[in-house]
């Protein structure tokens, strides 16, 4: 698969290559997203050490957002804390890093152990980080809960936004299942040939508040099921993270959650939601317009 550098920023977040419009176009067409960054080991991974070597990092963003056709953000949905090159971090959690197209970053960290955090969600004082002077914390939330989050900017030496445009839009339909373009038969034919699948869900996060912006959330699919007589096609998706749509994207109290989706070609979507504060599961049903991609 070919990866193309469609946008590049320097540490001052100045565009040095590509264009945001190219990023918007490729993500809107279902492209995968990976972001390259570079930094000195003793500035970012082990502050104060005598190891100045440059570390290259490339991270995948399995869930991508296109906001109002003019802003892209991606979330690392499978990452746990890592302390390279040694191993995992000290406490089990997810590291839901969120990167915006302008380089601004955020993280939500649901702890997965039996910690005693039971405080109320709330905005918290921004913290200073003298051991990491380049780190610029912008806002902080929910420190006393099981899922603290904060928004920040770390000026990596480079940001390179790579997309893979191997996906092909095959079927798009309205929230009630009426076709908009493409065809269900083209989708199911590709499915029966073993094609990978991805779905774009329009308005998935509308109930989370934010700025009320139109948005599409793109999530890879897992198992699929085609009922050959009733012509019903459904899939389960990979785990995902929902965040209230805004420009830039950011975490705040109660504006995000995480879980998995069951999606059907009549527009029915069931979300198996995990509450970030109680870790309890619940199911939510929706009707959404969907965009289906294969490769």
Buried (B, 14 or more C-beta within 10 A) or exposed (E): EEBEEBBBBBBEBEBEEBEBEBBBBBBBBBBBBBBBBBBBBBBBBBBEEEEEEEBEBEBBBBBBBBBEBEBBBBBBBEBBBEEEEEEEEEEEBBBBBBBBBBBBBBBBBBBEEEEEEEEEBEEBEBEEBEEBEBBBBBBBBBBEBBBBBBBBBBBBBBBBBBBBBBBBBBBBBBBEBEEEEBEBEBBBBBBEEEBEBBBBBBBBBBEBEBEEBEBBBBBBBEEBEBEEEEEBBBBBBBBBBBBBBBBBBBBBBBBBBBBBBBBBBBBBBBBBBBBBBEEEEEEEEBBBBBBBBBB
